[in-house]
């Protein structure tokens, strides 16, 4: 660790990277260019140590790195604050106990993210001296903040509104923040859910993009759209801005990993005509809303009626994908999930 951080803890040696995490040869041989720097806690050793007691992890920045080619941590280590200020690193692998990041190899992308993050946080992501303490005071001028409140619409439209307003702010060299208004329709009221947070909006799922207040009432709203021409520098920057906006929080990634694990074998058996699984997507986010064009609220039975005849009376498992929790309630109420599992 850096010399000004004192850590007293029993440690255990762990293989680095963990043997069951697949790190591609591309990652292992990535450039150690000075343009792709990492956290000052990095150690050039073949082994790294993991604290046995996570109560010492108050700085939220104990990510263990090697040779500036990848940085790994355990799910018990809160790495969100680290990733917020290392947007030029990407997740390359996750398993039941660990996750690993590696620097992006596209230096043009790193250059763009450096400029974007500087605008949002007044921090240079390539500054090796910066340590993202939780109580760090960010010197961002929020007086000219460009903000967009939550909108009551489907997920795609909701995020598109965020992207386009953020794009306007970036092009005018102004900080952007997604402001609070109504609760997100995808938010949960279950305080025991991993997806719950007090704001009940997308901030429960994605990393913050700015230290500016989300409760400002006097702010400017702009939505200038996005670059129309693909294969242009501006369009590529807009795509990278999207990726920056929706970096998923660690607790959500961990939950998704463990949630999907039991189904991997089941889904892998669906590669031939005798596959054991039927995927069903029930979209209801904007159904029943009084606007044009009007989308009728369809029952699950209507979806199942459209299955090919050879599948209707099969014993296949139905993988239900939906944006509306009442769809799940409907299935439990009208279908015997033990004989025809969803």
N, C-alpha and C positions, 0 to 999 in steps of 0.2 A: 504494500500500500504506500501511498505517498507519505512523506516523512511527517506531515503535520496532522495525520490521522492516526489515532491510537486505538487499536482493536485488541481486546483481550477476550479470547474465546477458545474453547477446545475445537480443534479442526480435524478433519479427516481428509486424507488424500484421495482424489478422484481422478480417473483418467481424463485427459483433456485432448480433444473433445470426448464426451462419453461414447463408448464403443458402439452403442446401438443407435446413435444419431448419424445419419448419412450425410456427410459433407462431401460434396462433389470435388473432383480433382481440380475443377476450375477455381473453386473457393480456396483450396489448399495452395494453389500457385498464384494467387492474386498479387498484383503489384503492391509494393510497400512504398509507393510514391508519397512524397511529403504532402501531396494534395489529399491524401486519404488517411488522416490522422485519427487517433483514437484517444480514449480517456487516459489521464495520467496514471491510473491505477494498473495499467497494462503491465504484465510481467513476461519477460522472454524466457519462459521455462516450459518444459514439456508436461509438467503437472501443475495443477492449481488446487487450492484448498477451499473447502466450503465450510462456513461457520455452522456449528451444530446448534446454535441458539439464535434464531432470527430476531430476537429482541434488540440486537445491536444494529439492525438495519434501519436506523432512523434517518440516514442520509438518502436512502432510496437510490444509491448509485453504486452499489457493490456488484459490478459486472466484471467478470474475469476474462481477460483478453490474452491473446498470444500472437506475437509477431505482426500485429496490425492486420491480420487476415480474417480473424473471426473473434467474437466475444460471446461467451455463454453464461448462463445463470440457471438456477433452479426455480421452479414455480414458486417456491417459498420466498424468493427474493423479489421484492417489488421493483421492477426495472422500468416502469412507465416514465418516471422522471428522467431516466437516462435516455430513453428513446425519444422523448420530446425534443431533446437538444442534440440528438444524433440522427436527424431525419435522412442523412445521406447513407445510413446503414439500413439494411433490410433483413427480414427474417429468412433464414435459409433452411432451418429445420427445427422440428419440435418432436419430443417424445413424451413418455409418461412422467418424466422427472425433470427434463431440461429443455431449454430453448437456446438457439444460437443465432447471432446476427453476423453479417459480413458486410463490408463496405461495398457500395455500388461501384461498378467498374466504369461506368460512363461518366467521364470527368465533366462533360457538358451539363449533365444532370446535377452533379455535385455543385457546380458553379451556380446553377439556377436556384437550388435549394439553399445555398449559402446566402444568396441575395434575398430570397423570400423569408428565411428565418431571421435574418438581420432586421428586416422591415417589421416583422411581427414581434420580436423579442428583444431587439437591440443586443443580440449576442452573435458573435462570429463562431460558427460551428467548427471551424478549423483551429480555434484557439485552444491549445493544449492546456493552458493555465486555468481554464474555466472549469469549475466543478459545480454541477447543478444542485446546490443545497435546496432543501424544500422551502427555507425561509429567505432565499435570495431575493433581493429587492431589484426588480427589473425596471430599468430607466426608459420606459416606452412612453412617448407622447400620445396619449389617448384622446386629446382634445379634438382631433380631426378624424376620429374613428368612423369607419364605414361599417355599418351593421345591418344584419338582416334578421328579423324575428322568425320564430317558428311559423311554418305555414301548414294549414290543414289539408294535406294531400297525400298521395301515395309516396312510397319511399323514393322512387326514381325522380319524381318531380321535386320532392323536398330537397334531395341532395343537389339536384341540378340548380335549384335556386341559390343554394349555398355557394356552389362552384362559381356561378356566373357573377354573383355579387363580390365574391373574393377576387375574381379575375379583374373586375373593375378597380377594386382597391389596389391590387398589385400594380396595374398599369398606371395608376395615378400616384404611386409611391406613398400610399396611406395604409395605416394598419387596419386590419379587418377583425371583426368578432361576430360570432353568431349570438344574437341576443335572445333573452327569454321572453316568452309570451304565454301561449297556451301549452298545456302538457302534450307531449308527443303521443300520437295514437299508438305507437309501438311500445310505449313505456309500460312498466308493470307497477301495480300498487302493492305487490307482495314484498314486504320489507325483508323477507328471508331469501329472495331471489338474488342470484349473482348479478342480474341485470338491473337491480334497483339502485336508484340514487335520488337524492332529494329534489333535484331539478326536473326529474321525470321527462327527459328529452334525450337527444342524441349524445349529450355529454356523458350519459351513463355507459355508452358503448365506445366512443372514440376519444382519443387524446385531445387535450385542449390545444388550440392553435394560437392563443394570445393570452397574456396576463391581464388585459384590460377587462374592466367590469362588464358583466353580461346583463346588468340591470339598468344601464343608462336609458333614460327616456328621451334625451335630446341627441339624435344621431341622424346621419344621412343614410338614405336607402337608394341604392342604384342597382339596376340589373341590365347591363349592357349586352348580355348574350355572350357568346364565346366565338373563337375563331372558326370560320366556316370551311376553310380549305385544309384538308388533311395533308400530311407530308410537308408541313411548313414548320418553321421554328416556333411560331406562336402557338400553333395547335399542339405541338409536343409539350410546350411549357404548360399549357392548359391541362393536359393529361397528367403531368407531374404534379401540378397543383392539386388535382383531385386525390392522387395517392397520398399527398401530404395531409389533406383534410380528413381522411378516413382511416388513419392508423388505429387499429383496434386495440383497446386496453388489454393488458395481460390477463386479468381475471376472466374476461370474456373468451379470449383465445384458449385459455386453459380449460374452461368449461366446455367449449365447442370440441376441443380435442378429445376429452374423455367421453363426451356425449356420442361422438361419431364412431369411436373405436369399436364398440360391439357390433356395428353394422358393416364394417369394412369387408368381412368375409362374405356376408350376405349379398352385398352390392357387387362384389367381385364375381359372384356366381351368375350375374345377370348379363354375361357377355355373349350368350348363345340363345337359341330359341327356347331352351329349357330353363332359362333363368328363373330364380325363385322370387323375384321382386317386381312390383309394379309401382312406378313413381307417379304420384298424383299431385298436381299443383293447383290449389284452390286460392285464387286471388280475389280479395274482397275489399281492399283498401278504399277504392273509390266507387264501389258498387252501392247503389241506392241513393247516391248524392243527387239532389235535384238540380241537375245541370245538363247541358247538351254537349256531346251525345250521352244519353242516359244509359247506364249499365244496370241491368236487372240483377237483383240479389239471387243467385242460383244456389239450390240445395246440393249437398254432397251427392245425393241419389241421382241428380241429373248429370253430374260428372261421371259417375260410375256407369250410367246407362249408355254412355258413349264409348265404353270399352269394347274392343272387338269381341265377338261372341265366344271365341275359344278361351277368353280370359275371365268371363263373367262368373263362371261357377268353379273356378280353379281355387286351389288352396294357397295361392301365392300371398306373400306378405305385401301390404300396401305401404309404401313410404310416402307419408302425407307431408307435403310442404305447403305452408300457408302463412299469410301475414295477419291472420285474425284468430285469436284464441277461441272464439265461439265456434269455429269450425271443429276444433278438437272436442268441445263440449257436445256438439251435434253428433259426432261419431260415437262417443261413449253412450249417448242416449239412445241412438237408433240402431246401433250395430253391436253384434256380439264379438268383441275384439279378441276373445279367446279362441274362437273357431275361425274367424277371418281377421287375423291380427293387422292392426294399423301400426 
